[in-house]
C-alpha cells in the first residue's frame, strides 16, 4: 500500500486513494465523461435491442425469467469486452486503467467484465457477498471498477459496500448442505455491521471501486428504469488466478498497463475455493443466489 501511495496519481486524488485502502472502496462522481459515456450508452442500447430476439439460454445474456421481446429484462450482459470492441477499448484504454494503476500499482492486468442491468420494477437483488471466492487469486490486489451508464438515485438500489470489510474474514459462500449459493449465510450477515454500508450511486459517469474482499450487495431495483453498471475486474500483474473461470475470455490476463510480472506474490491468508466450474458449469451470481437456471 505504501509503495503504491508513494507513486504520483494518474487520475484519482491522494485522499481518494487513501480512502480506498482504508475503507476498501470509493465512489467518484463524474469521472467518466464524453465521448466514452455516449459510446458506452450507444453500444449498450444495441445489446438491449439484440436481447429482444433471445429466448432461453444465450452465452451473451443472463435474462430474467419473464424477459420478452416487448419488455426486455436483462440481468447481465456477460463478458461485454468479448462481444464488442467499444467495451474493450474502454476497459483497456479508458480512465479505468488509470484508476487501476492508482490503486494497484504500475503493472496491471485485466481479468474480466460484465454489465449488470438491475432492471426496473424489481430487478433482482444481489445478496451480500465477496468477489474473490468466485475467482480466487494468489493474493488480494484485485479489484472491480464500475461505471454507471445512467443516473443512479437511492431508489434505484445502488451498490452498497460495508466499510473495512476487506480487512475482515473471507466468508463461506456454500450453504449448510454444502451447495454453492454465492452469498453470505444469515449467521455471518448477523455478525456484520450491515447498517454501516455505504451506497454508491451518482450521475451517469460516476464510478465505483472496491477491493475483492469487500462485502457488498444491492437490493431489488423498484424504480421505473434500469440501473446499468459496467464492471471490469483488474489485478496487479503479480496476482495470478487459481482457477480457470475466465481463461476462455478473449482478453483474460491481458496486460493493460506496465508489464508482465516475473514473480508471483502469495498472500498468507487463505482463500475459499469455489466448485470446479469445469465440471459443474458456471452460472451467473443471479442464478446461483436465486437458485434458478
C-alpha positions in Angstrom: 0.0 0.0 0.0 2.7 2.5 1.0 4.6 1.8 -2.2 1.5 2.4 -4.3 0.6 5.6 -2.5 4.1 7.0 -2.9 3.7 7.0 -6.6 2.2 10.0 -8.3 -1.6 9.6 -9.0 -2.8 9.3 -12.6 -6.4 10.3 -12.1 -7.6 9.9 -8.5 -6.7 12.4 -5.7 -4.4 11.2 -3.0 -7.3 11.4 -0.5 -9.4 9.1 -2.7 -6.6 6.6 -2.9 -6.1 6.7 0.9 -9.9 6.2 1.4 -9.8 3.1 -0.9 -7.1 1.5 1.2 -8.7 2.5 4.5 -12.3 1.6 3.7 -11.8 -0.9 0.8 -13.8 1.1 -1.7 -14.5 4.5 -3.1 -17.1 6.2 -5.3 -16.2 9.1 -7.6 -18.9 11.1 -9.4 -18.5 12.3 -13.0 -15.2 10.5 -13.5 -16.1 9.1 -16.9 -17.0 11.8 -19.4 -17.6 12.2 -23.1 -17.1 10.7 -25.5 -16.7 7.5 -23.6 -20.0 7.7 -21.8 -22.0 8.2 -25.0 -20.2 5.4 -26.8 -20.9 3.0 -23.9 -24.5 4.1 -23.8 -25.0 3.6 -27.5 -23.5 0.1 -27.7 -25.4 -0.9 -24.6 -28.7 0.2 -26.3 -27.7 -2.0 -29.2 -27.4 -5.1 -27.0 -30.7 -4.4 -25.4 -32.3 -4.4 -28.8 -30.4 -7.7 -29.6 -31.8 -9.3 -26.5 -35.4 -8.8 -27.7 -34.8 -11.7 -30.1 -33.3 -14.0 -27.5 -35.3 -16.8 -25.9 -33.8 -19.3 -23.4 -30.1 -19.6 -22.9 -27.6 -17.4 -24.7 -23.9 -17.0 -23.8 -24.1 -13.3 -24.1 -27.1 -12.7 -21.8 -28.4 -13.6 -18.4 -32.1 -12.9 -18.7 -34.8 -12.7 -16.1 -37.4 -15.5 -16.4 -40.1 -13.1 -17.7 -37.9 -11.5 -20.4 -39.6 -11.0 -23.7 -39.3 -9.0 -26.9 -41.8 -6.4 -25.9 -40.4 -5.9 -22.4 -36.8 -7.0 -22.3 -35.5 -7.7 -18.8 -31.8 -8.4 -18.7 -29.9 -9.3 -15.6 -26.5 -9.2 -17.1 -24.6 -8.9 -20.4 -21.8 -11.5 -19.9 -18.2 -10.6 -20.8 -19.1 -7.5 -22.9 -15.5 -6.9 -23.7 -15.6 -10.2 -25.7 -18.6 -9.1 -27.7 -17.9 -5.5 -28.8 -14.7 -3.6 -29.4 -16.1 -0.4 -27.7 -16.3 -2.2 -24.3 -12.7 -3.5 -24.8 -11.4 -0.1 -25.9 -12.8 1.4 -22.7 -11.5 -1.4 -20.5 -8.0 -1.3 -21.9 -7.5 2.4 -22.9 -10.1 4.4 -20.9 -10.0 6.0 -17.5 -10.5 2.7 -15.7 -6.9 1.8 -16.5 -5.6 5.0 -14.8 -7.8 4.2 -11.7 -6.5 0.7 -11.6 -2.9 1.9 -11.7 -3.6 4.4 -9.0 -4.9 1.5 -6.7 -2.9 -1.5 -7.9 0.5 -0.1 -8.9 2.3 0.3 -12.3 1.7 -3.2 -13.7 -2.0 -4.1 -14.2 -3.9 -7.0 -15.8 -7.4 -7.1 -17.0 -9.4 -10.1 -15.6 -13.0 -10.0 -16.8 -16.0 -7.8 -17.4 -19.8 -7.8 -17.0 -22.7 -5.4 -17.3 -25.3 -5.7 -14.6 -28.6 -4.1 -15.6 -30.7 -4.5 -12.4 -33.8 -3.9 -14.5 -36.6 -1.6 -13.5 -39.6 -2.5 -11.4 -38.0 -5.2 -9.2 -34.7 -6.1 -10.9 -33.2 -8.8 -8.7 -31.2 -8.1 -5.6 -27.5 -9.1 -5.3 -27.1 -10.6 -1.9 -24.2 -9.8 0.4 -21.1 -11.5 -0.9 -17.4 -11.0 -1.6 -15.9 -11.4 -5.1 -12.7 -13.2 -4.6 -14.3 -16.6 -3.7 -15.8 -16.7 -7.2 -12.4 -16.3 -8.9 -9.6 -16.7 -6.3 -6.1 -15.4 -6.9 -2.7 -15.8 -5.2 -3.2 -12.5 -3.4 -5.8 -9.8 -2.8 -4.5 -7.0 -5.0 -7.6 -7.5 -7.2 -10.4 -5.0 -7.6 -13.5 -4.3 -9.5 -14.3 -1.0 -11.1 -17.8 0.0 -12.1 -19.3 2.9 -14.1 -22.9 3.8 -14.0 -24.2 4.4 -17.6 -27.3 6.3 -16.4 -28.0 8.5 -13.4 -28.5 6.3 -10.3 -30.5 7.6 -7.4 -31.1 6.0 -4.0 -34.4 4.4 -5.1 -32.6 2.5 -7.8 -30.7 0.4 -5.3 -27.1 1.4 -6.0 -24.3 -1.0 -4.8 -23.7 -0.9 -1.1 -20.3 -1.8 0.5 -19.5 -2.4 4.1 -16.5 -0.2 5.2 -13.4 -2.0 6.3 -14.9 -5.4 5.4 -11.9 -6.1 3.2 -9.8 -6.4 6.4 -12.2 -8.8 7.9 -12.6 -12.6 7.2 -13.4 -14.2 4.0 -16.8 -15.9 4.3 -18.1 -19.3 3.3 -20.3 -18.9 0.2 -21.6 -22.5 0.5 -24.9 -23.2 2.3 -25.4 -25.6 5.1 -25.9 -28.5 2.8 -22.6 -27.7 1.0 -24.2 -26.2 -2.1 -22.6 -23.1 -3.5 -25.0 -20.2 -3.3 -22.6 -17.3 -3.9 -23.8 -15.4 -0.9 -23.1 -14.9 2.8 -25.1 -17.1 5.2 -27.5 -15.5 7.6 -25.4 -16.1 10.7 -22.4 -14.3 9.1 -24.7 -11.4 8.0 -26.0 -11.0 11.5 -22.4 -10.6 12.8 -21.7 -7.8 10.3 -22.5 -4.1 10.7 -24.8 -4.1 7.7 -26.2 -0.7 8.8 -22.9 0.9 8.2 -23.0 0.1 4.4 -22.3 3.0 2.1 -24.4 3.1 -1.1 -22.6 4.3 -4.1 -24.9 6.0 -6.6 -24.5 9.2 -8.6 -24.9 10.7 -12.0 -24.1 8.9 -15.2 -20.3 8.5 -15.5 -19.8 8.0 -11.7 -17.6 5.1 -10.8 -17.2 2.6 -8.0 -14.1 0.8 -7.0 -14.0 -2.0 -4.4 -11.4 -4.5 -3.3 -12.1 -8.1 -4.0 -12.5 -8.9 -0.2 -15.2 -6.2 0.4 -18.6 -7.4 1.4 -21.1 -5.7 -0.9 -24.6 -6.2 -2.4 -27.7 -4.3 -3.5 -31.5 -4.5 -3.1 -34.0 -5.0 -5.9 -34.5 -2.0 -8.1 -38.1 -0.7 -7.6 -37.5 2.4 -9.7 -39.1 2.7 -13.2 -35.9 2.5 -15.1 -32.9 0.1 -15.2 -29.6 0.7 -13.4 -26.9 -0.4 -15.9 -23.5 -0.8 -14.2 -20.5 -1.8 -16.4 -18.0 -3.7 -14.2 -14.4 -4.6 -15.0 -12.1 -6.5 -12.7 -8.3 -5.9 -12.7 -5.4 -7.3 -10.7 -1.8 -6.4 -10.0 0.4 -8.3 -12.5 1.8 -10.4 -9.7 -1.6 -11.7 -8.7 -2.4 -15.0 -10.5 -5.8 -16.7 -10.9 -6.0 -20.0 -9.1 -9.0 -21.3 -11.1 -9.7 -21.1 -14.9 -13.1 -19.5 -14.7 -12.2 -16.7 -17.1 -9.5 -18.5 -19.0 -11.6 -18.6 -22.2 -12.1 -14.8 -22.2 -10.7 -13.1 -25.2 -8.7 -10.7 -23.1 -8.3 -12.6 -19.8 -5.0 -11.7 -18.1 -4.1 -9.1 -20.8 -1.6 -6.5 -19.5 -3.3 -3.1 -19.8 -0.6 -1.1 -18.1 3.0 -1.7 -17.5 4.5 -5.2 -18.0 4.1 -8.8 -17.0 5.4 -9.7 -13.6 8.3 -12.2 -13.4 7.4 -13.0 -9.8 4.2 -14.2 -8.3 3.1 -12.9 -4.9 1.3 -15.1 -2.4 -0.8 -13.7 0.4 -0.6 -16.0 3.5 -4.3 -15.6 4.2 -6.3 -18.5 2.8 -9.0 -18.1 0.1 -12.1 -20.2 -0.3 -12.2 -22.3 -3.5 -15.5 -22.3 -5.5 -16.8 -25.5 -7.1 -14.9 -26.9 -10.0 -16.7 -24.9 -12.7 -15.2 -27.1 -15.4 -17.4 -29.9 -14.1 -20.4 -28.2 -12.6 -20.7 -25.3 -15.2 -20.7 -21.7 -14.1 -23.9 -19.8 -13.7 -24.2 -16.1 -13.0 -24.3 -14.8 -9.5 -28.0 -14.2 -10.0 -28.7 -17.8 -10.9 -26.6 -19.1 -8.0 -28.1 -16.7 -5.5 -31.7 -17.1 -6.7 -31.4 -20.8 -7.2 -32.6 -20.8 -10.8 -31.1 -21.5 -14.2 
